[in-house]
Amino acid sequence: MTETTDHRDSYPPSAEFVAAANADASLYQRAAADRDTFWAEQANRLHWEQPWTQVLDWSDAPVAKWFVDGKLNVAYNCVDRHVLDGHGDQVAIHWEGEPGDSRDITYAELLAEVSRAANYLTELGLEAGDRVAIYMPMVPEAIVSMLACARLGLTHSVVFAGFSPTALRQRVDDASARLIITTDGQWRRGKAAPLKAAVDEALSAHGDVPSGPSGRHSVEHVLVVRRTDIDVPWTEGRDVWWHETVAQASPEHRAQAFDAEHPLFILYTSGTTGKPKGILHTSGGYLTQASFTHHTVFDHKAGQDIYWCTADIGWVTGHSYIVYGPLSNRTTQVVYEGTPNFPDEHRHWNIVEKYGVTIYYTAPTLVRTFMKWGRQIPAAHDLSSIRVLGSVGEPINPEAWRWYREVIGANSAPIVDTWWQTETGAIMISPLPAVTAAKPGAAMTPLPGISAKVVDEEGKAVELGETEANGYLVLDQPWPSMLRGIWGDMDRYRATYWERYAEQGWYFAGDGAKLDADGDLWVLGRVDDVMNVSGHRISTAEVESALVGHSGVAEAAVVGASDATTGQGIVAFVILTAEAEDTGDALIDELKAEVSREISPIARPREIHVVPELPKTRSGKIMRRLLRDVAEGRDLGDTSTLVDPHVFEAIRASRA
């Protein structure tokens, strides 16, 4: 049988899909005619305890206030109101544990759990405005913890459970968290890996982590969920078990309303300096846009669809499209704890079959991994329930897009390729599945109510011509789910996002983009020193500082080189100290392990090259652009500005 791949340039939706869809083209017109009225309509999809007096106050730009004076409770909007509307018996979460255990949690059960957690957190003395760090794998209690914080006006900071103790401590200190919620351990490919021990290491006084002036941390309690039954270190008076406390608390709790601008969460993301930035999101505007985009972009139908976003709550995708967006829309969703290849490569498709998943949202890295494993694996399963596919985290290449549609979407499911960031809070640019004739690999156009431009260095809009117009992606109008600042550092907020186009008052995202001849937008990826590895942002400075932390390394330069599976792979060039001995592969393995330990296994370099010298300009700046050319095997451009143009012969020799 010959393989036929559908190679059209664009894929319009089917008439059947259009007929039943949540959104049509009129949304764009309504939003363009009156943005404020449009966003007020979207906000009215939520329950407000007190109405707002003004949709947007932009007088203190670049800090926005949306739905001024309005009051709501985010958790009430995600749980209570559905139970009160008579949907308590609807499953909210089909939870699938990695070892094969599973739990179905209805909205009524979720409300009881969240209420118990809220009651116990109150008993611990936590008050609205306090910060709580959540360092957990994908277990139901992680989602319950986020919602309990939102219910009480506690600002949560979720730290990905794959991050190191150092990274955890950095985030706990920056936010001055009073409580850490964690698990004894986490399942990873059938093995129980400790997690509580990492919390203890992070909080130990002798950790080599800069902390408060007294060297102490802000944490008063560590609340531990039993997941793997492994032995855990224990500090009496500080550490408490979830099953002995939260599980015993009252399931009744009355939610209070908070101001629309009350801080909902802080989420740390890589910055070019290596110090993570605490991105701050507030309540009303964030929930409005997360809820609206989930409803329209995925065409979600409450009580009918089974939705699955494969992200982790440690990233913004998990916040907006597992917890807040879907639950506000009364979604029944799948939450999976483990890896896609445990116990084998069929795991995701077994889950799709088991629950009849209709909407599937994942990352291009995973799609390319599935391609590598072969189409015979998904072909062994009935995936006919799938009606919408989504992609997130980085631009998806056209080949992977077509494979995804054909093999997973039976050549009929529309693909929504979504562009957004931790900072934007919710989806900004994406096809609408019933409106857009999507092009493989293109983000297409900004959603209704969102405004974006592709501009040159000076801020002039790039001209549409025969050739594609490349430039920088900017957002030229405020949007409801936008970040409200960097926690504790508003100067850095202004400098990072608003300085480049300060004159125009535009937000610069750090991504390059191009417009094609039809005016459709293609995102080209990062233009700064931040790499995008499997959809995770990692700064070159962070990895360089982990490498230089090794006693044998004098200097390091890191670049992101294109990688067929992960989008970008981390390639490092290091100069050893005079005393260090180059032990070849043993040293390379040691350095890779050092980066994994310091940051996370995600940041482990693909290649490390020991070189005699790094290419520098006369002002001492490392020319990463040229290192990227070397890493990707390209001819070098102009090297005349270098102190020593011959340095590349040595670098090439080291790579050979």
KEFI-252282 format. One record per residue (C-alpha): y negated, x negated, z negated; residue in one letter. Coordinates in steps of 0.5 Angstrom, whole numbers, always signed. Layout:
 north  east    up rest
     Y     X     Z    a
...
***
This chain:
 north  east    up rest
    +0    +0    +0    m
    -7    -3    +2    t
   -12    -3    -3    e
   -19    +1    -1    t
   -25    +0    -5    t
   -31    +4    -4    d
   -37    +0    -2    h
   -42    +5    -1    r
   -49    +2    -3    d
   -51    +9    -7    s
   -47   +14   -11    y
   -50   +21   -11    p
   -47   +26   -17    p
   -42   +31   -14    s
   -44   +38   -14    a
   -40   +40   -19    e
   -43   +35   -24    f
   -50   +37   -22    v
   -49   +45   -23    a
   -47   +44   -31    a
   -51   +38   -33    a
   -56   +38   -39    n
   -61   +34   -35    a
   -64   +35   -28    d
   -70   +32   -24    a
   -75   +37   -27    s
   -75   +33   -33    l
   -79   +27   -30    y
   -84   +32   -27    q
   -85   +35   -34    r
   -86   +28   -37    a
   -90   +25   -32    a
   -95   +31   -33    a
   -96   +31   -40    d
   -92   +25   -44    r
   -94   +28   -51    d
   -92   +35   -50    t
   -85   +32   -47    f
   -84   +28   -53    w
   -86   +34   -58    a
   -81   +38   -54    e
   -75   +33   -55    q
   -77   +32   -63    a
   -76   +39   -63    n
   -69   +38   -62    r
   -69   +36   -69    l
   -70   +39   -76    h
   -76   +38   -79    w
   -78   +39   -86    e
   -85   +39   -85    q
   -88   +39   -78    p
   -93   +33   -75    w
  -100   +34   -74    t
  -100   +29   -68    q
   -95   +26   -63    v
   -98   +19   -62    l
  -103   +15   -66    d
  -104    +9   -62    w
  -110    +7   -65    s
  -107    +1   -69    d
  -103    -2   -63    a
   -99    -5   -62    p
   -96    -1   -68    v
   -95    +6   -67    a
   -94   +12   -71    k
   -90   +18   -68    w
   -90   +25   -70    f
   -96   +23   -75    v
   -95   +27   -82    d
   -88   +30   -80    g
   -83   +30   -85    k
   -75   +30   -84    l
   -69   +27   -87    n
   -64   +23   -82    v
   -58   +24   -85    a
   -59   +32   -86    y
   -60   +32   -78    n
   -54   +28   -77    c
   -49   +32   -82    v
   -52   +38   -86    d
   -55   +42   -81    r
   -48   +42   -77    h
   -45   +44   -83    v
   -50   +50   -84    l
   -49   +52   -77    d
   -42   +53   -78    g
   -39   +47   -75    h
   -36   +44   -81    g
   -29   +44   -79    d
   -31   +40   -72    q
   -28   +33   -72    v
   -34   +28   -73    a
   -30   +22   -72    i
   -23   +21   -70    h
   -22   +14   -73    w
   -17    +9   -70    e
   -15    +3   -75    g
   -13    -3   -72    e
    -6    -3   -75    p
    -5    +4   -72    g
    -7    +8   -78    d
   -12   +14   -76    s
   -16   +19   -80    r
   -20   +25   -77    d
   -26   +27   -81    i
   -29   +33   -80    t
   -37   +34   -81    y
   -36   +38   -88    a
   -32   +32   -90    e
   -37   +27   -87    l
   -42   +31   -91    l
   -38   +31   -98    a
   -37   +23   -97    e
   -44   +22   -95    v
   -46   +26  -101    s
   -42   +22  -106    r
   -44   +15  -103    a
   -51   +18  -104    a
   -50   +20  -111    n
   -47   +13  -113    y
   -52    +9  -110    l
   -57   +13  -114    t
   -53   +12  -120    e
   -54    +4  -119    l
   -61    +5  -119    g
   -63    +4  -112    l
   -70    +8  -110    e
   -73   +10  -103    a
   -76    +4  -100    g
   -70    -1  -103    d
   -66    -5   -98    r
   -58    -5   -97    v
   -54   -10   -93    a
   -48    -7   -90    i
   -43   -13   -88    y
   -37    -9   -86    m
   -32    -8   -80    p
   -31    -1   -76    m
   -29    +3   -82    v
   -31   +10   -83    p
   -34    +8   -90    e
   -39    +3   -86    a
   -42    +9   -82    i
   -42   +13   -89    v
   -46    +8   -92    s
   -51    +8   -87    m
   -52   +15   -87    l
   -52   +15   -95    a
   -58   +10   -94    c
   -61   +14   -89    a
   -61   +20   -94    r
   -64   +17  -100    l
   -69   +13   -96    g
   -66    +6   -97    l
   -67    +2   -91    t
   -61    -1   -89    h
   -59    -8   -86    s
   -52    -8   -82    v
   -50   -15   -81    v
   -44   -16   -76    f
   -38   -18   -80    a
   -36   -23   -75    g
   -43   -27   -78    f
   -42   -33   -83    s
   -44   -33   -90    p
   -50   -37   -88    t
   -52   -32   -83    a
   -51   -27   -88    l
   -55   -30   -94    r
   -61   -31   -89    q
   -61   -24   -87    r
   -60   -22   -95    v
   -66   -26   -97    d
   -71   -24   -92    d
   -70   -17   -93    a
   -69   -18  -101    s
   -63   -13  -101    a
   -61   -11  -108    r
   -54    -9  -106    l
   -49   -11  -101    i
   -43    -6   -99    i
   -37   -10   -96    t
   -29    -9   -95    t
   -24   -14   -98    d
   -22   -16   -91    g
   -22   -14   -84    q
   -16   -13   -79    w
   -16   -18   -73    r
   -11   -18   -68    r
    -6   -16   -74    g
    -8   -21   -79    k
   -12   -19   -85    a
   -18   -24   -85    a
   -22   -24   -92    p
   -29   -21   -92    l
   -31   -21   -99    k
   -30   -28  -100    a
   -36   -29   -95    a
   -40   -25   -99    v
   -39   -29  -105    d
   -40   -36  -101    e
   -47   -33   -99    a
   -49   -31  -106    l
   -46   -37  -109    s
   -52   -41  -112    a
   -50   -48  -109    h
   -50   -45  -102    g
   -54   -50   -97    d
   -58   -44   -96    v
   -66   -44   -97    p
   -67   -38  -102    s
   -72   -35  -106    g
   -77   -40  -110    p
   -72   -40  -116    s
   -66   -41  -111    g
   -64   -34  -113    r
   -62   -28  -109    h
   -64   -21  -110    s
   -57   -18  -110    v
   -55   -14  -116    e
   -49   -11  -114    h
   -43   -12  -109    v
   -40    -5  -107    l
   -33    -7  -104    v
   -28    -2  -100    v
   -21    -3  -100    r
   -18    -4   -93    r
   -13   -10   -93    t
   -11   -10  -100    d
   -12   -18  -100    i
   -14   -21  -106    d
   -21   -22  -107    v
   -25   -26  -112    p
   -29   -22  -117    w
   -35   -22  -121    t
   -35   -17  -127    e
   -41   -13  -128    g
   -44   -15  -121    r
   -38   -13  -116    d
   -35    -5  -116    v
   -30    -2  -112    w
   -31    +4  -108    w
   -25    +8  -110    h
   -27    +7  -117    e
   -34    +9  -116    t
   -36   +13  -110    v
   -30   +16  -109    a
   -31   +19  -116    q
   -38   +22  -115    a
   -40   +29  -114    s
   -39   +31  -107    p
   -46   +35  -108    e
   -53   +32  -106    h
   -59   +35  -104    r
   -63   +31   -98    a
   -70   +30   -99    q
   -75   +29   -93    a
   -78   +23   -92    f
   -84   +21   -87    d
   -83   +20   -80    a
   -85   +13   -81    e
   -81   +11   -87    h
   -77    +5   -85    p
   -70    +7   -83    l
   -67    +0   -82    f
   -68    -7   -81    i
   -63   -11   -75    l
   -64   -18   -74    y
   -64   -21   -67    t
   -64   -28   -65    s
   -71   -31   -63    g
   -73   -37   -59    t
   -74   -41   -66    t
   -67   -40   -69    g
   -70   -36   -75    k
   -67   -29   -74    p
   -72   -24   -73    k
   -72   -17   -77    g
   -73   -12   -72    i
   -76    -6   -76    l
   -74    +2   -74    h
   -77    +8   -77    t
   -74   +15   -78    s
   -78   +21   -73    g
   -79   +17   -67    g
   -73   +13   -67    y
   -68   +19   -68    l
   -72   +23   -63    t
   -71   +18   -57    q
   -64   +16   -60    a
   -62   +24   -60    s
   -65   +26   -53    f
   -62   +20   -49    t
   -55   +21   -52    h
   -56   +28   -50    h
   -59   +27   -43    t
   -56   +20   -41    v
   -49   +22   -43    f
   -49   +29   -41    d
   -46   +30   -48    h
   -44   +37   -49    k
   -43   +39   -57    a
   -36   +42   -58    g
   -33   +40   -51    q
   -34   +32   -50    d
   -30   +27   -54    i
   -34   +21   -54    y
   -33   +14   -55    w
   -38    +8   -55    c
   -34    +1   -56    t
   -39    -3   -59    a
   -40    -5   -67    d
   -45    -2   -72    i
   -47    -9   -73    g
   -51    -9   -66    w
   -56    -4   -64    v
   -52    +0   -60    t
   -47    +2   -66    g
   -53    +4   -69    h
   -56    +9   -64    s
   -50   +11   -60    y
   -45   +11   -65    i
   -48   +13   -71    v
   -55   +17   -70    y
   -55   +19   -63    g
   -48   +22   -63    p
   -48   +25   -70    l
   -55   +28   -69    s
   -52   +32   -63    n
   -46   +34   -66    r
   -41   +30   -63    t
   -34   +29   -64    t
   -33   +21   -63    q
   -27   +16   -63    v
   -29   +10   -67    v
   -24    +4   -66    y
   -23    -2   -71    e
   -20    -7   -67    g
   -20   -11   -61    t
   -18    -9   -54    p
   -12   -13   -54    n
    -8   -11   -60    f
    -2   -10   -60    p
    -3   -11   -53    d
    -8   -10   -47    e
    -6    -2   -46    h
   -10    -1   -53    r
   -16    +2   -50    h
   -13    +7   -45    w
    -8    +9   -50    n
   -14   +11   -55    i
   -17   +15   -49    v
   -10   +18   -47    e
    -9   +20   -55    k
   -16   +23   -56    y
   -17   +26   -49    g
   -24   +21   -48    v
   -29   +24   -44    t
   -35   +20   -44    i
   -33   +12   -45    y
   -39    +7   -46    y
   -38    +0   -46    t
   -40    -7   -44    a
   -40   -11   -37    p
   -36   -17   -41    t
   -30   -12   -43    l
   -30    -9   -36    v
   -29   -16   -33    r
   -24   -18   -38    t
   -20   -11   -36    f
   -21   -13   -29    m
   -18   -20   -30    k
   -12   -17   -34    w
   -11   -13   -28    g
   -11    -6   -25    r
    -4    -4   -27    q
    -6    -3   -34    i
   -10    +2   -34    p
    -6    +5   -28    a
    +0    +6   -33    a
    -5   +11   -36    h
    -7   +18   -35    d
   -15   +17   -35    l
   -17   +24   -32    s
   -20   +26   -38    s
   -26   +21   -37    i
   -32   +24   -33    r
   -38   +20   -35    v
   -38   +12   -36    l
   -43    +8   -39    g
   -45    +0   -39    s
   -49    -3   -44    v
   -51   -10   -46    g
   -53   -14   -40    e
   -54   -13   -33    p
   -47   -11   -30    i
   -45   -14   -23    n
   -44   -10   -17    p
   -36   -12   -16    e
   -35   -10   -24    a
   -39    -3   -23    w
   -35    -1   -17    r
   -28    -3   -20    w
   -30    +1   -26    y
   -32    +7   -22    r
   -26    +7   -18    e
   -20    +4   -23    v
   -23    +8   -30    i
   -27   +13   -27    g
   -22   +16   -21    a
   -28   +14   -16    n
   -32   +20   -19    s
   -34   +19   -26    a
   -42   +17   -25    p
   -44   +11   -29    i
   -50   +10   -33    v
   -52    +3   -33    d
   -57    +3   -39    t
   -62    -2   -40    w
   -65    -3   -47    w
   -66    -8   -53    q
   -65    -8   -61    t
   -73    -8   -60    e
   -73    -1   -56    t
   -69    +2   -61    g
   -66    +7   -55    a
   -64    +7   -48    i
   -70    +6   -43    m
   -68    +5   -36    i
   -62    +8   -34    s
   -59   +13   -28    p
   -59   +20   -30    l
   -52   +22   -28    p
   -54   +29   -25    a
   -60   +26   -22    v
   -59   +19   -19    t
   -56   +16   -13    a
   -54   +10   -17    a
   -53    +3   -14    k
   -48    -1   -17    p
   -51    -7   -21    g
   -58    -3   -21    a
   -61    +0   -28    a
   -65    +4   -23    m
   -71    +8   -26    t
   -74    +9   -33    p
   -72   +15   -36    l
   -77   +21   -37    p
   -82   +20   -42    g
   -81   +12   -41    i
   -86    +7   -37    s
   -84    +0   -34    a
   -87    -4   -29    k
   -85   -11   -26    v
   -91   -16   -26    v
   -92   -23   -24    d
   -95   -28   -29    e
  -102   -25   -28    e
  -100   -18   -30    g
  -100   -16   -22    k
   -95   -11   -20    a
   -90   -14   -15    v
   -91   -11    -8    e
   -85    -8    -5    l
   -84   -11    +1    g
   -78   -13    +6    e
   -76   -18    +1    t
   -74   -17    -6    e
   -80   -17   -11    a
   -78   -21   -17    n
   -82   -21   -24    g
   -82   -20   -31    y
   -80   -13   -34    l
   -86   -10   -38    v
   -87    -3   -42    l
   -94    -1   -41    d
   -94    +5   -45    q
   -91    +6   -53    p
   -85   +10   -54    w
   -82   +14   -60    p
   -76    +9   -62    s
   -80    +3   -61    m
   -80    -3   -66    l
   -85    -2   -71    r
   -86   -10   -73    g
   -82   -16   -75    i
   -80   -15   -83    w
   -85   -19   -87    g
   -88   -22   -81    d
   -93   -18   -77    m
   -96   -24   -74    d
   -90   -26   -71    r
   -89   -19   -68    y
   -95   -19   -64    r
   -94   -26   -62    a
   -87   -25   -59    t
   -88   -19   -56    y
   -95   -17   -54    w
   -98   -24   -53    e
   -96   -25   -46    r
  -100   -19   -43    y
  -105   -18   -49    a
  -110   -17   -45    e
  -107   -11   -42    q
  -103    -8   -48    g
   -96    -9   -45    w
   -90   -10   -49    y
   -86   -16   -46    f
   -79   -16   -46    a
   -77   -23   -45    g
   -73   -20   -39    d
   -74   -22   -31    g
   -73   -16   -26    a
   -74   -14   -19    k
   -75    -8   -15    l
   -71    -7    -9    d
   -74    -4    -2    a
   -73    +3    -5    d
   -77    +1   -11    g
   -71    +1   -16    d
   -71    -3   -21    l
   -65    -9   -22    w
   -65   -13   -29    v
   -64   -20   -28    l
   -63   -22   -35    g
   -67   -27   -40    r
   -73   -31   -38    v
   -73   -35   -45    d
   -69   -39   -49    d
   -65   -34   -51    v
   -58   -33   -48    m
   -54   -27   -47    n
   -46   -28   -49    v
   -42   -22   -48    s
   -48   -18   -49    g
   -50   -21   -56    h
   -57   -25   -56    r
   -56   -32   -59    i
   -62   -37   -59    s
   -61   -44   -56    t
   -65   -46   -62    a
   -60   -43   -67    e
   -54   -47   -63    v
   -58   -53   -63    e
   -59   -53   -70    s
   -52   -52   -72    a
   -50   -58   -68    l
   -55   -63   -70    v
   -52   -60   -77    g
   -46   -65   -76    h
   -47   -72   -79    s
   -45   -75   -72    g
   -50   -71   -68    v
   -57   -74   -67    a
   -60   -69   -62    e
   -57   -63   -58    a
   -60   -59   -52    a
   -56   -52   -51    v
   -57   -48   -44    v
   -53   -41   -42    g
   -50   -42   -36    a
   -47   -36   -32    s
   -40   -34   -33    d
   -35   -30   -30    a
   -33   -26   -36    t
   -38   -26   -41    t
   -44   -26   -37    g
   -47   -33   -40    q
   -43   -38   -43    g
   -46   -43   -48    i
   -46   -51   -45    v
   -48   -56   -50    a
   -51   -63   -49    f
   -51   -68   -55    v
   -53   -75   -56    i
   -49   -78   -62    l
   -52   -82   -68    t
   -51   -90   -67    a
   -46   -90   -73    e
   -42   -84   -70    a
   -35   -85   -66    e
   -34   -81   -60    d
   -27   -79   -61    t
   -27   -75   -55    g
   -23   -68   -55    d
   -23   -68   -63    a
   -30   -69   -64    l
   -31   -63   -59    i
   -27   -59   -62    d
   -30   -61   -69    e
   -37   -59   -66    l
   -35   -52   -63    k
   -32   -51   -70    a
   -38   -53   -74    e
   -42   -48   -69    v
   -37   -42   -70    s
   -38   -43   -78    r
   -45   -44   -78    e
   -47   -38   -74    i
   -41   -34   -71    s
   -35   -35   -67    p
   -39   -31   -61    i
   -44   -37   -61    a
   -38   -42   -60    r
   -40   -47   -54    p
   -36   -46   -48    r
   -37   -54   -46    e
   -40   -59   -50    i
   -42   -66   -47    h
   -43   -72   -50    v
   -49   -76   -46    v
   -53   -82   -47    p
   -59   -79   -46    e
   -63   -72   -45    l
   -68   -70   -39    p
   -75   -70   -42    k
   -82   -69   -40    t
   -87   -74   -42    r
   -89   -70   -47    s
   -82   -70   -50    g
   -80   -63   -48    k
   -73   -62   -46    i
   -72   -60   -39    m
   -67   -54   -40    r
   -68   -52   -33    r
   -65   -58   -30    l
   -59   -58   -35    l
   -58   -51   -33    r
   -57   -53   -26    d
   -52   -59   -28    v
   -48   -54   -32    a
   -48   -49   -26    e
   -46   -55   -21    g
   -53   -54   -17    r
   -57   -59   -13    d
   -63   -61   -18    l
   -70   -59   -16    g
   -76   -64   -17    d
   -74   -69   -23    t
   -81   -73   -22    s
   -84   -70   -28    t
   -78   -74   -32    l
   -79   -80   -36    v
   -72   -83   -33    d
   -70   -79   -27    p
   -63   -83   -27    h
   -61   -80   -34    v
   -57   -75   -29    f
   -53   -80   -26    e
   -50   -81   -34    a
   -50   -74   -35    i
   -46   -72   -29    r
   -41   -78   -30    a
   -40   -75   -37    s
   -38   -68   -34    r
   -34   -72   -29    a
***
